[in-house]
Amino acid sequence: MSTPAPELDHERRFQPSREALENFLRDTRQWTNPCVYDASLPFSFTRTTYFDTEGLDFLGSCRAGRPQRLRLREYAGTVNLACPPVLTGTRYLEMKTSSGQRRTKIRASLSADEAAALLSGRPLPGESAAATLLRQAASSPVRPWVTAWYRRNTYANPDASVRITVDEELLFALPPEQSAAGEPAAPPRLLHRAPATLLEVKWQGDFPPWLEWLLWKLEPFETRGSKFEHGMRARLAGTPSTQ
């Protein structure tokens, strides 16, 4: 089975103040709308588990200036924030490569059994698209190292060529063991809480003039760090927190 075609776009990341974030979202309203992917679970969360080799080859790529990340991305939601989020059953294995503001992402959908195999270190079926992607992404065996969990709001323009995501309540944890639709999604084995809000702006094709002007005002808050690097620092620093 062939690997899915890569997605090509650009990305910039910011850690804005609350005032700067609110101003930016207000100013983009005439070009973008909120995205609701499941009306029955309108509050969206994302659980991203990062994989690496025993030699930390993917972490090393970040230090070399051309970061590569191999991750299992799962989606969750809840009817309101008083209820615990549950997994929706949509999940992907993704390989992401960045070079400056440009990024390439290849993704393959996964079944619950395939996700459980990855999380436990078992091999994937040889004929699956995810297995093909895994073979092409890593020359050495990989295992799950750290999981990022966050509440995400997404905004997009009409043709989705511009996507704005706001990630809040970010925390890092040891990887989960299962991935089944309807299960509680929040990882229990906490490593670190990250108080900062992360704003990511992605676009395809030419840089829209309206976006260029708005991002210029956000430049003081731009960050080069990534969730993968932040999470790996927490993972390598010590044992989980139970607080």
C-alpha positions as CSV (number, residue, x, y, z in Angstrom):
1,M,0.0,0.0,0.0
2,S,1.4,3.4,-1.0
3,T,2.1,6.2,1.5
4,P,-0.4,9.1,1.3
5,A,0.8,12.2,-0.6
6,P,2.5,14.9,1.6
7,E,0.7,18.1,2.6
8,L,2.8,21.2,2.0
9,D,2.2,24.5,3.8
10,H,3.7,27.2,6.0
11,E,3.5,27.6,9.7
12,R,4.4,30.2,12.4
13,R,4.0,29.9,16.1
14,F,3.4,32.5,18.8
15,Q,2.9,32.7,22.6
16,P,0.9,35.9,22.8
17,S,-0.4,37.7,25.8
18,R,-4.1,37.4,26.4
19,E,-4.7,40.9,25.1
20,A,-2.6,40.3,21.9
21,L,-4.4,37.0,21.3
22,E,-7.9,38.6,21.7
23,N,-7.0,41.4,19.4
24,F,-5.6,39.0,16.8
25,L,-8.8,36.9,16.9
26,R,-11.0,39.9,16.7
27,D,-9.1,41.3,13.7
28,T,-9.3,38.0,11.8
29,R,-13.1,37.6,12.2
30,Q,-13.8,39.2,8.8
31,W,-11.7,36.5,7.0
32,T,-12.2,33.4,9.2
33,N,-14.9,31.4,11.0
34,P,-14.7,29.0,14.0
35,C,-14.5,25.3,13.0
36,V,-16.7,22.8,14.8
37,Y,-16.0,19.3,13.6
38,D,-18.6,17.4,15.7
39,A,-21.7,19.4,16.8
40,S,-22.4,16.8,19.5
41,L,-18.9,17.4,21.0
42,P,-18.3,21.1,20.4
43,F,-15.4,21.5,22.8
44,S,-12.3,20.0,21.0
45,F,-9.2,18.5,22.5
46,T,-6.1,16.9,20.9
47,R,-3.9,14.1,22.2
48,T,-0.6,13.9,20.5
49,T,1.9,11.1,21.3
50,Y,5.5,11.6,20.0
51,F,7.7,8.7,19.0
52,D,11.5,8.5,18.8
53,T,14.3,5.9,18.6
54,E,16.4,4.8,21.5
55,G,19.1,7.1,20.1
56,L,16.7,10.1,20.0
57,D,17.1,10.6,16.3
58,F,14.0,12.8,15.9
59,L,15.0,15.0,18.9
60,G,18.4,15.3,17.3
61,S,16.9,16.6,14.1
62,C,15.4,19.5,16.0
63,R,18.9,20.5,17.2
64,A,20.2,20.1,13.6
65,G,17.8,22.8,12.3
66,R,15.5,20.6,10.2
67,P,13.0,19.2,12.8
68,Q,11.2,15.9,12.1
69,R,8.4,14.6,14.3
70,L,6.7,11.2,14.3
71,R,3.4,11.4,16.1
72,L,0.1,9.7,16.8
73,R,-2.5,12.3,16.7
74,E,-5.9,11.6,18.3
75,Y,-9.0,13.8,18.7
76,A,-11.4,14.2,21.6
77,G,-14.3,16.3,22.6
78,T,-16.9,17.0,25.2
79,V,-20.4,18.4,25.3
80,N,-19.3,20.9,27.9
81,L,-16.2,21.7,29.9
82,A,-17.7,20.2,33.1
83,C,-17.7,16.7,31.4
84,P,-14.4,14.8,30.8
85,P,-13.4,14.7,27.1
86,V,-13.7,11.3,25.3
87,L,-11.8,10.0,22.2
88,T,-13.7,10.4,19.0
89,G,-12.0,7.4,17.2
90,T,-10.4,9.6,14.6
91,R,-6.6,9.1,14.7
92,Y,-3.6,9.5,12.4
93,L,0.1,8.6,12.3
94,E,1.9,11.6,11.1
95,M,5.4,12.5,9.9
96,K,6.1,16.2,10.0
97,T,9.3,17.9,8.6
98,S,9.9,21.6,9.0
99,S,12.4,23.9,7.3
100,G,12.0,27.5,8.5
101,Q,8.3,28.4,8.0
102,R,7.8,25.6,5.5
103,R,6.5,22.3,6.6
104,T,5.7,18.9,5.0
105,K,3.3,16.6,6.7
106,I,2.4,13.0,5.7
107,R,-0.4,11.2,7.5
108,A,-2.1,7.8,7.5
109,S,-5.3,6.9,9.3
110,L,-5.1,4.3,12.0
111,S,-7.5,1.7,13.6
112,A,-7.8,1.4,17.3
113,D,-5.8,-1.9,17.2
114,E,-3.0,-0.3,15.1
115,A,-2.8,2.6,17.6
116,A,-2.7,0.3,20.5
117,A,0.1,-1.7,18.8
118,L,2.2,1.5,18.4
119,L,1.6,2.6,22.0
120,S,2.7,-0.8,23.2
121,G,5.7,-1.1,20.9
122,R,4.2,-4.0,18.9
123,P,4.7,-4.1,15.0
124,L,2.0,-2.9,12.7
125,P,0.5,-5.1,10.0
126,G,2.9,-5.0,7.1
127,E,0.2,-4.1,4.5
128,S,-1.2,-1.1,6.2
129,A,-0.6,2.5,5.1
130,A,0.6,3.4,8.6
131,A,3.2,0.6,8.5
132,T,4.5,1.9,5.2
133,L,4.7,5.4,6.6
134,L,6.5,4.1,9.7
135,R,9.1,2.2,7.6
136,Q,9.8,5.3,5.6
137,A,10.0,7.6,8.6
138,A,12.4,5.7,10.8
139,S,15.3,3.4,10.0
140,S,15.4,2.2,13.6
141,P,12.6,0.9,15.9
142,V,10.7,3.6,17.6
143,R,8.7,3.8,20.9
144,P,6.3,6.4,22.4
145,W,8.1,8.9,24.6
146,V,5.8,11.7,25.6
147,T,2.2,12.8,25.0
148,A,0.9,16.4,24.7
149,W,-2.7,17.1,25.6
150,Y,-4.5,20.4,25.0
151,R,-7.8,22.1,24.3
152,R,-7.9,23.5,20.7
153,N,-10.0,26.1,19.0
154,T,-9.6,26.3,15.2
155,Y,-10.5,29.1,12.8
156,A,-10.3,29.0,9.0
157,N,-11.0,31.1,5.9
158,P,-13.7,29.8,3.5
159,D,-11.3,27.6,1.4
160,A,-9.3,26.5,4.5
161,S,-6.1,27.8,2.9
162,V,-5.5,29.6,6.2
163,R,-6.0,27.8,9.5
164,I,-5.5,29.4,12.9
165,T,-5.3,27.2,16.0
166,V,-5.3,28.3,19.7
167,D,-4.0,25.6,22.1
168,E,-4.7,26.1,25.8
169,E,-4.4,24.0,29.0
170,L,-1.3,22.3,27.5
171,L,0.2,19.6,29.5
172,F,2.7,16.8,28.9
173,A,2.3,13.2,30.2
174,L,3.7,9.7,29.8
175,P,2.1,8.0,26.8
176,P,-1.3,6.3,27.2
177,E,-1.8,2.6,26.6
178,Q,-5.1,2.4,24.6
179,S,-6.9,4.3,21.9
180,A,-10.6,3.4,21.7
181,A,-13.5,5.6,20.8
182,G,-15.5,6.7,23.8
183,E,-12.7,6.2,26.3
184,P,-11.6,9.1,28.6
185,A,-9.0,11.0,26.6
186,A,-7.0,13.0,29.1
187,P,-3.6,11.2,29.9
188,P,-3.4,10.5,33.7
189,R,0.4,10.3,34.2
190,L,1.3,14.0,34.3
191,L,4.8,15.2,33.7
192,H,4.5,19.0,33.3
193,R,1.9,21.7,32.8
194,A,2.7,24.5,30.3
195,P,0.8,27.7,31.3
196,A,1.4,29.6,28.0
197,T,-1.2,29.7,25.3
198,L,0.1,28.6,21.9
199,L,-1.2,30.3,18.7
200,E,-0.3,28.6,15.4
201,V,-1.0,30.1,12.0
202,K,-0.8,27.9,8.9
203,W,-1.3,28.8,5.3
204,Q,-1.1,27.2,1.9
205,G,0.0,29.0,-1.3
206,D,0.7,32.7,-1.4
207,F,0.9,34.7,1.9
208,P,-2.4,36.6,2.1
209,P,-1.8,40.4,2.5
210,W,-4.4,40.7,5.4
211,L,-2.5,37.9,7.3
212,E,0.9,39.5,6.7
213,W,-0.3,42.7,8.4
214,L,-1.8,40.9,11.4
215,L,1.2,38.7,11.9
216,W,3.5,41.7,11.9
217,K,1.8,42.8,15.1
218,L,2.4,39.4,16.7
219,E,6.2,39.2,15.9
220,P,7.2,40.1,19.5
221,F,5.5,36.9,20.6
222,E,6.9,34.5,18.0
223,T,8.5,31.3,19.3
224,R,10.7,28.7,17.6
225,G,10.1,26.0,20.1
226,S,7.8,23.0,19.5
227,K,5.5,20.8,21.7
228,F,7.8,17.9,20.8
229,E,10.9,19.6,22.2
230,H,9.1,20.9,25.2
231,G,7.6,17.6,26.0
232,M,10.8,15.7,25.6
233,R,12.6,18.0,28.0
234,A,9.9,17.2,30.5
235,R,10.1,13.5,29.8
236,L,13.9,13.4,30.1
237,A,14.0,15.6,33.2
238,G,12.5,13.1,35.6
239,T,9.4,11.2,36.9
240,P,5.8,12.0,36.5
241,S,4.0,14.4,38.8
242,T,0.8,13.2,40.5
243,Q,-0.4,16.7,41.5
